[in-house]
Amino acid sequence: MVKLLKLGFDLAESTVSKYMIRRGNPPSQTWRTFLSNHAEVIAAIDLCLVPTVHFERLFAFVIIGHGRRQLLWFAVTRHLTAEWLAQQIVEAFPWETAPTYLVRDNDGAYGPVFRRRVRAMGIRDRPISPRSPWQNPYAERLIGTLRRDCLDHVLIFGARHLQRVLAAYFRYYNETRTHLSLDKDAPLGRSIQRRRAVVGVPVLSGLHHCYSRI
């Protein structure tokens, strides 16, 4: 009797296993796949805290496009508010140039005013998960690059000085600095130059150089 019961259970288990639907893939696309599939219509934002020599705290707000890693906008302020951030979005994307998706972290500075403005512009707000900076990789990488290439080597005296420094660096970043993900091209593209003497033009008083053939 025991053997018959065991045989019955084995047959039932094998039948269930045979007809059970196995799900080998996740039910929806991963976050990485989403970023790759929609890169051309995604912009990401982030904030960078910059101390000055007078122990003043400044905030640099940056917007980067996912498609070509291009810096789309930056601004500097002493007093960070949701209203100021909302105005920066309007100035960065006038008329019908707004991206489809906006990736950001969950910083409290992005308050209701900011979220309403983004929604009114037809942008789909995509805040990342808490404590997951890897979900906003391009903006985080930009901030890290900005610190390593520029801010860690320059003393900032005030908001206007920081504005000038960022303008010079980001012009270099968009027009000259190469990216492996872009096949060693710059975000705005660089023409191939041949058979001429190479000349280096200093950027930020020689902190970096722009090399070209003349």
N, C-alpha and C positions, 0 to 999 in steps of 0.2 A: 504493500500500500504506500509506504514511504517513497519507494522508488518510482511508483506511478505519479505521485504528487510532484516529485522533483522533475520528472520528465515533462510534466505539464507546465511547470514554471519555466523550464528551459525553452520550451517551444513558444510560450507566450512572449518571453523576453526577446527571442530571436525574431519573432514576427514584428514586434514594436520597433526593434532596431532597424529592420529592413525598410519599414515604411516611414520612419521618423525623418523629417526634413532637417538636414544638417545645414547650419548657417556658417559658412566659412569666412565670409567677409562682413565687415561692420555694416549696420543698416543704412548708414549715410556716409558721405564723403568726409574725410578727415579735414582738420583745420589746415594742414599743409597743402592738401589738394585744393581746397577752396582758395587759398592765397595764390597758388600757381595758376589756377584756371581763370581767375579774375584779376590778374596782376595789372592789366592795362587800365582798369577802372577803379583801382583801389588807391587811396591816399592814407597815410598814417601820420599821426601827430604825437608829439612828446614835448616835455618840458625839461630844461636844463638849468639847474641852480648854479649861479656864478658869483662867488665872493669877490669883492674888490679890495684894494689895498687899504681902504678906509673902513673895512669890516662891514660894508654895506652888502645886502643880498639883492642880486638882480636875477630876473627870470628870462631865459631865452626860450621862445616858443618856435618850434620848427614843424614844417609840413614836408613830407617826402612822398613822391610818387613811386609806386611799386614797379611800374613797367620798366623804366630806365634808371631807377635809383636816383632820380633827379630831385634836388632840393627845389620845392615849389614856392616856399614862403618862409620868412623868419621875421621875428619881431622881438623887441626887448622892452621890459617894463620893470618898475620898482614895486608896483602894487598889483598883484595877480588877482583878478576877479573873473567870475563867469561872464560878466558883461564884456570885459575886455577881450576875452577869448572868443566870444561870439562875434565881436566886431572883426577880429582877425580872420575868421572864416569867411566873412562877407568880403573883406578886402582881398583875400587870397583867391577867391573864386567868383569874380564878377559875372553877371549875366548868366550864360548857360554853360559855364566851364566847370561846374562842380563835379566831383567824382561820384560814382554810384555808391561806393562804400567808404566809410571812414573808420579806420581801426585806431583805437586808443586804449589807454589803461583806465583804471577806475579811480583816478585821483579825484578828491572831493572838489577840486577847482572847477571841474566840468559839471556845474550845477544845472538846475532846471532851465535857466535862461539860455545857457549854451545848448542844451539838448533840444529845446523848442526851436531855436534858430536853425540848427542843423536839419531838423525835421521839416521846417518850413521851406528850406532850400531843396528839398527832395533827396537829401542824402540819407542813406541807410546807416544809422549809427551802429557800430559793432564794437562795444567794449569787450576787452579780453577778460578771461577768468581772473579772480583775485590771486595775487602772488604768482602770476604766470607770465613774466616778461618775455619768455620765448615765443609767445603768441603774437608779439609785436616786434618781430626780429629786425626789420629794416630800420625802423625808427630808433630802436635800442642800439643797433650797430652804428647808426649815424651819430648818436650822442657820444658813444665810446670813441669813435674816430675823431670827432671834434675835440674831445678832451686830450687824446693822445697826440694828435697832430698840431693842436693849436693852443687851447686854453691852459694846458699844463706847462706851457713855455712862455706865456705872456702875462704880465701884470696888468690887471684891468683897473683903471682909475675912475670909471663912472659909466653911466648908461650910454652916453654918446660915444665914448671910446670903445665900449663893447660893440656897439652898432657898427662902427667902422671896421673893427677887427673881423667881425662875423661877415660883413659884406665882402671884404678882401678874401677871406678864407673860402667862403661858399662860391665865389666866382672861380677860384682855383679848383674847388671840388667839382663843380659842374662842367667846367670847360677843359680842365687839364688832367686831374687826377684819374688814373685808370682803375678799372674794376675787373677782376677775374671773371665775374659772372657776366660781363659784357664783352668777353673776348678781348680784354685789355684795352677797351675803348672807354672814353669818358661819357658821362650821362648825356651831354649835348652833342657828342660825336666829335672826332678829330680826323682831319684829312691826313692821308699818308704823304709824307714828304721824303724826297730822295735827292742824293747827289748834291748836297749843299753843306756848308759849314754849320755845325751845331752851336747854338748860342743859348745860354741859360739866363732867363730873366728872373730876378729875385722877387719872391712873394712874401709879404709880411717881414720886410727887412732882412731877407735871406733865410728865413725859417724854412721855406720851401722854394723851389725853382720851377719855372715853366720853360721847358726845353723845346726849341723849334729850329728849323733850318732856314737860313737866309742866304 
